[in-house]
Amino acid sequence: MPNPLLTVIIPTYNRPELLQRSVRSALVQAADMPEGSLEIIVVDDGSSVPPSLPAHAGLRLIQLPENRGGAAARNEGAKVAQGRYITYLDDDDQLLPGMAAAALKALRETTLPQPVAVLAGIEVVSSAGQIINTRLPPTLPKGSYFSLEAIQPGESFLTKQTLVVEREVLLSIGGFDETFQSRVHSELFLRLNPVCSLLGLPLVTYQLAAHEGPRVSRNPALRQASFEQLVQKHRAQFEAHPKQFARFVYQHAQVCWRIGQRKAALEALVWATRIHPLHSSMLIMREIKCRLGRYLADFRAEPLKTSQT
């Protein structure tokens, strides 16, 4: 394909039924782009059965001989991509129509310090197709540290999957760190934002599936090991942002508790209070107040339910 402008890279591993939907959502992007300006690369990370893809001039398959993990598959896709810009799509998620055109338009018009990458909003969608949550990204100029800066209410750092970035910029910082099995996006952004502005768009372009299938992020052992590895690698940056560092550790404690890692959750909670006692206490009190509010609402509704039976 001669000189595509954007390459969509889809790493996949043993999820052929979900992959088809992701590929279709990427192919739809061509409708709003000049002919030949979109490339789609599926990187098969050693699946037991190689995926079957529709015939399309802008679509190609790269097969890795063995399973190497998501970070390696993403890097292999970036190495062979021909587009000036690249973006990634997980094989269980999908892009919304117009995603590529909106991102490229924003990149043409931005006045942020160059180089600039784009982020957009995410819809978290249930298996029944219901929108569970909507997240919109912040805008952070070059020299910032994504996940460690103060952002506006209603903005979320949990939008990293939507990244559209110049291929050469990503490769210049070494791509994804292949020693990480989880937290790969969080680690990448702590190296990317210092050298690249991140423009957050107030529109949703990506649907993230909240299904019950296998995810690395749900593996308790991998989550904990990668969390500790992330903090150790970027300790200087975390310690330079104590308030956000405490929030980051507190949020890790919340997830640990939800997935049954009670000991790790309590250890993280203690750690957060040591990093920034006042801010951690505020987060804890806010959580208690929220839970109490839900309990009281349920309690007040109970007599009404009883009287109607």
C-alpha positions as CSV (number, residue, x, y, z in Angstrom):
1,M,0.0,0.0,0.0
2,P,1.6,3.3,-1.0
3,N,2.0,5.9,1.8
4,P,-1.0,5.2,4.1
5,L,-1.6,8.0,6.6
6,L,-2.9,5.8,9.5
7,T,-2.2,2.3,10.5
8,V,-4.6,0.5,12.8
9,I,-2.7,-2.4,14.6
10,I,-4.9,-5.2,16.1
11,P,-3.0,-7.7,18.3
12,T,-4.9,-10.9,18.7
13,Y,-4.5,-14.2,20.5
14,N,-7.1,-17.1,20.4
15,R,-10.2,-14.9,20.1
16,P,-11.3,-15.4,16.4
17,E,-15.0,-14.7,17.1
18,L,-14.2,-11.3,18.7
19,L,-11.5,-10.4,16.2
20,Q,-13.9,-10.4,13.3
21,R,-16.0,-7.6,14.9
22,S,-12.8,-5.5,15.6
23,V,-11.5,-5.9,12.1
24,R,-14.9,-4.8,10.6
25,S,-14.9,-1.7,12.8
26,A,-11.4,-0.8,11.6
27,L,-12.3,-1.3,7.9
28,V,-15.3,1.1,8.4
29,Q,-12.8,3.9,9.0
30,A,-11.9,4.0,5.3
31,A,-15.2,5.4,4.4
32,D,-14.2,8.9,5.7
33,M,-10.6,8.8,4.4
34,P,-8.9,9.3,1.0
35,E,-8.4,6.0,-0.9
36,G,-5.2,4.2,0.2
37,S,-4.7,6.3,3.4
38,L,-5.7,3.5,5.8
39,E,-3.8,0.4,6.6
40,I,-4.9,-2.3,9.0
41,I,-2.4,-4.9,10.5
42,V,-3.6,-7.9,12.5
43,V,-0.7,-9.3,14.6
44,D,-1.5,-12.9,15.5
45,D,0.5,-13.5,18.7
46,G,0.9,-17.3,18.2
47,S,-2.8,-18.4,18.2
48,S,-3.4,-22.1,18.2
49,V,-5.4,-21.6,15.0
50,P,-4.4,-18.7,12.8
51,P,-7.2,-16.2,12.3
52,S,-9.1,-16.0,9.0
53,L,-9.5,-12.5,7.7
54,P,-11.7,-11.0,4.9
55,A,-9.9,-10.2,1.7
56,H,-9.2,-6.5,1.6
57,A,-6.4,-4.5,-0.1
58,G,-5.7,-2.5,3.1
59,L,-5.7,-5.4,5.5
60,R,-2.8,-7.7,6.2
61,L,-1.9,-10.4,8.7
62,I,1.5,-10.7,10.6
63,Q,1.9,-14.1,12.4
64,L,4.3,-14.5,15.3
65,P,5.7,-18.0,15.6
66,E,5.0,-18.1,19.4
67,N,3.0,-16.2,22.0
68,R,5.1,-13.3,23.2
69,G,2.5,-11.1,24.9
70,G,0.6,-8.0,24.1
71,A,3.5,-5.5,24.3
72,A,5.6,-7.5,21.9
73,A,2.7,-7.9,19.4
74,R,2.1,-4.2,19.5
75,N,5.8,-3.5,18.9
76,E,5.9,-5.9,15.9
77,G,3.0,-4.2,14.4
78,A,4.6,-0.8,14.8
79,K,7.8,-2.0,13.2
80,V,6.2,-3.1,10.0
81,A,3.5,-0.3,9.8
82,Q,3.7,2.0,6.8
83,G,1.4,4.8,8.1
84,R,2.8,8.1,9.5
85,Y,0.4,7.6,12.4
86,I,-0.5,4.4,14.3
87,T,-3.3,3.5,16.6
88,Y,-4.1,0.2,18.4
89,L,-7.3,-1.7,18.8
90,D,-7.7,-4.7,21.1
91,D,-9.2,-7.7,19.5
92,D,-12.2,-7.7,21.8
93,D,-13.0,-4.0,21.3
94,Q,-14.2,-1.9,18.4
95,L,-13.8,1.6,16.9
96,L,-16.8,3.8,16.3
97,P,-17.3,5.2,12.7
98,G,-15.4,8.4,12.1
99,M,-12.7,7.7,14.7
100,A,-9.8,8.0,12.2
101,A,-11.1,11.1,10.4
102,A,-11.7,12.9,13.8
103,A,-8.2,12.1,15.1
104,L,-6.4,13.1,11.9
105,K,-8.4,16.4,11.7
106,A,-7.5,17.2,15.3
107,L,-3.8,16.5,14.6
108,R,-3.9,18.9,11.6
109,E,-5.5,21.7,13.6
110,T,-3.8,21.5,17.0
111,T,-1.7,24.3,18.3
112,L,-0.1,22.2,21.1
113,P,3.7,21.9,21.2
114,Q,4.8,19.3,18.6
115,P,4.9,16.3,18.4
116,V,1.3,15.8,19.3
117,A,-0.7,12.6,19.8
118,V,-4.5,12.3,20.2
119,L,-6.7,10.6,22.7
120,A,-10.5,10.3,22.6
121,G,-13.4,9.1,24.7
122,I,-14.2,5.5,25.5
123,E,-17.6,3.8,26.1
124,V,-17.5,0.7,28.3
125,V,-20.1,-1.6,26.9
126,S,-21.7,-4.7,28.6
127,S,-22.1,-8.0,26.8
128,A,-25.8,-7.0,26.3
129,G,-24.7,-3.8,24.5
130,Q,-25.5,-1.4,27.3
131,I,-23.2,1.5,27.9
132,I,-21.8,1.1,31.5
133,N,-19.5,4.0,31.6
134,T,-18.1,6.8,29.5
135,R,-14.6,8.2,29.9
136,L,-13.2,11.4,28.3
137,P,-9.4,12.1,28.2
138,P,-7.5,15.1,29.5
139,T,-5.2,17.3,27.4
140,L,-1.6,17.4,28.6
141,P,1.2,19.3,26.9
142,K,4.7,17.9,26.2
143,G,6.7,17.7,29.4
144,S,3.8,16.3,31.6
145,Y,3.5,12.9,33.2
146,F,0.3,11.2,32.2
147,S,-1.6,9.6,35.2
148,L,0.4,11.8,37.6
149,E,-1.0,15.3,36.8
150,A,-4.1,17.0,38.2
151,I,-6.9,16.9,35.7
152,Q,-10.4,18.4,35.5
153,P,-13.5,16.7,37.0
154,G,-15.1,14.4,34.4
155,E,-11.7,13.6,32.7
156,S,-10.2,10.2,33.0
157,F,-6.7,8.7,32.5
158,L,-8.4,5.4,31.6
159,T,-8.6,6.3,27.9
160,K,-5.1,5.2,26.9
161,Q,-6.4,2.6,24.4
162,T,-7.4,5.4,22.0
163,L,-3.9,6.7,21.4
164,V,-3.1,7.9,17.8
165,V,0.6,8.8,17.7
166,E,3.3,9.3,15.1
167,R,5.0,5.9,14.4
168,E,8.5,7.5,14.6
169,V,7.7,9.1,17.9
170,L,6.6,5.8,19.4
171,L,9.6,3.9,18.0
172,S,12.0,6.7,19.2
173,I,11.1,5.9,22.9
174,G,11.4,2.2,22.4
175,G,7.7,1.3,22.0
176,F,6.1,-0.8,24.7
177,D,8.3,-2.3,27.4
178,E,8.1,-6.0,26.7
179,T,9.2,-6.9,30.2
180,F,5.7,-5.9,31.4
181,Q,2.8,-8.3,31.2
182,S,0.2,-5.9,32.6
183,R,0.2,-2.1,33.0
184,V,1.8,-1.8,29.5
185,H,-0.2,1.3,28.6
186,S,0.5,3.0,31.9
187,E,4.2,2.4,31.6
188,L,4.3,3.6,28.0
189,F,2.5,6.9,28.7
190,L,4.9,7.8,31.5
191,R,7.7,7.8,28.8
192,L,5.6,9.2,26.0
193,N,4.0,12.3,27.6
194,P,7.4,13.9,28.5
195,V,8.3,14.1,24.8
196,C,4.9,14.3,23.2
197,S,1.8,16.5,23.8
198,L,-1.4,14.6,24.3
199,L,-4.6,16.2,22.9
200,G,-7.8,14.9,24.5
201,L,-10.9,15.0,22.3
202,P,-14.3,15.4,23.9
203,L,-15.9,12.7,21.8
204,V,-16.2,9.0,22.0
205,T,-14.5,6.9,19.3
206,Y,-13.7,3.6,21.0
207,Q,-15.9,0.9,22.6
208,L,-14.3,-1.3,25.3
209,A,-16.1,-4.6,25.9
210,A,-16.7,-5.4,29.5
211,H,-17.0,-9.2,28.9
212,E,-16.1,-12.1,31.2
213,G,-13.4,-13.6,28.9
214,P,-9.8,-13.9,29.7
215,R,-7.8,-10.6,30.3
216,V,-4.3,-10.2,31.5
217,S,-5.6,-7.3,33.7
218,R,-7.8,-9.7,35.7
219,N,-4.8,-11.9,36.6
220,P,-4.2,-11.0,40.3
221,A,-0.5,-12.2,40.4
222,L,0.4,-10.4,37.1
223,R,-1.4,-7.2,38.2
224,Q,0.4,-7.0,41.5
225,A,3.8,-7.8,40.0
226,S,3.4,-5.3,37.1
227,F,2.2,-2.6,39.5
228,E,5.3,-3.0,41.7
229,Q,7.5,-3.1,38.6
230,L,5.8,0.1,37.3
231,V,6.4,2.0,40.5
232,Q,10.0,0.8,40.7
233,K,10.9,1.8,37.2
234,H,9.3,5.3,37.5
235,R,9.8,5.9,41.2
236,A,11.4,9.3,40.7
237,Q,8.4,10.6,38.7
238,F,5.9,9.1,41.2
239,E,7.6,10.6,44.2
240,A,7.7,14.0,42.5
241,H,3.8,13.9,42.4
242,P,2.9,12.7,45.9
243,K,-0.8,13.5,45.8
244,Q,-1.3,11.7,42.5
245,F,1.0,8.9,43.6
246,A,-1.2,8.3,46.7
247,R,-4.3,8.3,44.5
248,F,-2.7,5.9,42.1
249,V,-1.8,3.4,44.9
250,Y,-5.3,3.9,46.5
251,Q,-7.0,3.0,43.2
252,H,-4.8,-0.1,43.0
253,A,-6.0,-1.0,46.5
254,Q,-9.6,-0.7,45.4
255,V,-9.1,-3.0,42.4
256,C,-7.2,-5.5,44.6
257,W,-10.1,-5.6,47.0
258,R,-12.7,-6.1,44.2
259,I,-10.8,-9.1,42.8
260,G,-10.2,-10.7,46.2
261,Q,-6.6,-9.7,46.9
262,R,-7.5,-8.5,50.4
263,K,-3.9,-8.6,51.8
264,A,-2.5,-6.7,48.8
265,A,-5.4,-4.2,49.1
266,L,-4.7,-3.5,52.7
267,E,-1.0,-3.1,52.1
268,A,-1.6,-0.7,49.3
269,L,-4.1,1.3,51.4
270,V,-1.4,1.7,54.1
271,W,1.1,2.6,51.5
272,A,-1.1,5.3,50.1
273,T,-1.7,6.9,53.5
274,R,2.1,7.0,54.1
275,I,2.7,8.7,50.7
276,H,0.1,11.5,51.3
277,P,-1.9,11.1,54.6
278,L,-4.3,14.0,54.0
279,H,-5.2,13.2,50.4
280,S,-5.6,9.5,51.2
281,S,-7.8,10.2,54.2
282,M,-10.0,12.4,51.9
283,L,-10.3,9.5,49.4
284,I,-11.2,7.0,52.1
285,M,-13.8,9.3,53.6
286,R,-15.3,10.0,50.2
287,E,-15.6,6.2,49.6
288,I,-17.2,5.7,53.0
289,K,-19.7,8.5,52.3
290,C,-20.5,7.1,48.9
291,R,-21.1,3.6,50.3
292,L,-23.2,4.9,53.2
293,G,-25.3,7.0,50.7
294,R,-26.0,3.9,48.7
295,Y,-26.9,1.9,51.8
296,L,-29.3,4.6,53.1
297,A,-31.0,4.8,49.7
298,D,-31.5,1.0,49.6
299,F,-32.8,1.1,53.2
300,R,-35.3,3.9,52.5
301,A,-36.6,2.0,49.5
302,E,-37.1,-1.2,51.4
303,P,-40.4,-0.3,53.2
304,L,-41.9,0.8,49.8
305,K,-41.0,-2.6,48.3
306,T,-42.5,-4.4,51.3
307,S,-45.7,-2.4,51.2
308,Q,-46.2,-3.2,47.5
309,T,-46.0,-7.0,48.0
